[in-house]
Amino acid sequence: KLNTEFTDEVTESVEEFIKLYNNDVDDLIKNELLHFKQFWEQCKPEFDGSDIHKIFEWMNNCDIINIFPNIHIAIRDTHKFMVYKQFPIDLYMLCHII
């Protein structure tokens, strides 16, 4: 059974992310996060889920970008910002669900 609840902190983080990236992601990211969490738990990758670089590579290697497009956008954009030592978004929503 898919757990359909987020903590208040994750919900707030998702809402802020949607506002910040309203031209790139949509409200479906909420559902994607739930399904991504379940997918993550089934696949059990052998790396730390807080490592954004590895999640980005893993998503590309597993060819799941089209399945989780909003999450991929979130990770891609975060990955770009991290390269330039800027981190403008709260990734609590992703790092704390997996």
C-alpha positions as CSV (number, residue, x, y, z in Angstrom):
1,K,0.0,0.0,0.0
2,L,1.3,3.4,-0.9
3,N,1.6,5.8,2.0
4,T,-0.1,9.0,0.7
5,E,0.9,11.3,3.6
6,F,3.7,13.7,3.9
7,T,4.9,15.4,7.0
8,D,4.0,19.1,7.3
9,E,7.6,20.0,6.6
10,V,7.7,18.0,3.4
11,T,4.4,19.4,2.3
12,E,5.6,23.0,2.9
13,S,8.8,22.3,1.0
14,V,7.0,20.9,-2.0
15,E,4.6,23.9,-2.1
16,E,7.6,26.3,-2.0
17,F,9.4,24.3,-4.7
18,I,6.3,24.4,-6.9
19,K,6.0,28.2,-6.5
20,L,9.7,28.7,-7.2
21,Y,9.7,26.5,-10.3
22,N,6.1,27.0,-11.5
23,N,7.2,27.2,-15.1
24,D,9.2,23.9,-15.0
25,V,7.2,21.6,-12.7
26,D,3.6,21.1,-11.9
27,D,1.4,20.0,-9.0
28,L,1.9,16.4,-10.1
29,I,5.3,16.4,-8.3
30,K,3.4,15.5,-5.2
31,N,2.2,12.2,-6.6
32,E,5.6,11.6,-8.3
33,L,7.3,11.9,-4.9
34,L,5.0,9.3,-3.4
35,H,5.6,6.9,-6.3
36,F,9.3,7.7,-6.4
37,K,9.6,6.8,-2.7
38,Q,8.0,3.4,-3.3
39,F,10.1,2.8,-6.4
40,W,13.2,3.8,-4.4
41,E,12.3,1.3,-1.6
42,Q,11.8,-1.5,-4.1
43,C,15.1,-0.8,-6.0
44,K,17.1,-0.2,-2.8
45,P,20.0,1.6,-4.5
46,E,23.3,1.0,-2.7
47,F,24.1,4.7,-2.1
48,D,23.1,7.4,0.3
49,G,19.7,8.9,-0.8
50,S,20.9,12.4,0.2
51,D,23.6,12.4,-2.5
52,I,21.9,14.4,-5.2
53,H,24.6,13.8,-7.7
54,K,24.2,10.0,-7.4
55,I,20.4,10.2,-7.6
56,F,20.7,12.2,-10.8
57,E,23.1,9.6,-12.3
58,W,21.0,6.8,-11.1
59,M,17.8,8.2,-12.6
60,N,19.6,8.6,-15.9
61,N,21.1,5.1,-15.8
62,C,17.8,3.5,-14.9
63,D,16.1,5.5,-17.7
64,I,13.3,6.6,-15.4
65,I,13.4,10.3,-16.4
66,N,10.1,10.1,-18.3
67,I,8.4,8.3,-15.4
68,F,9.4,11.0,-12.9
69,P,9.8,14.1,-15.0
70,N,9.2,16.7,-12.2
71,I,11.6,15.0,-9.8
72,H,14.2,14.8,-12.6
73,I,13.8,18.5,-13.2
74,A,14.1,19.2,-9.4
75,I,17.3,17.1,-9.2
76,R,18.7,18.5,-12.5
77,D,18.2,22.1,-11.4
78,T,19.6,21.4,-8.0
79,H,22.6,19.6,-9.5
80,K,23.3,22.6,-11.7
81,F,23.1,25.0,-8.7
82,M,25.4,22.7,-6.6
83,V,28.0,22.8,-9.3
84,Y,28.1,26.6,-9.0
85,K,28.0,26.4,-5.1
86,Q,24.5,27.9,-5.0
87,F,21.7,26.0,-3.4
88,P,18.5,28.1,-3.7
89,I,15.9,25.4,-3.0
90,D,15.1,23.3,0.0
91,L,15.5,19.6,-1.0
92,Y,13.9,18.4,2.2
93,M,11.1,17.1,0.0
94,L,13.3,14.7,-1.8
95,C,16.1,13.8,0.6
96,H,13.7,13.1,3.4
97,I,11.2,10.9,1.6
98,I,13.8,8.4,0.5
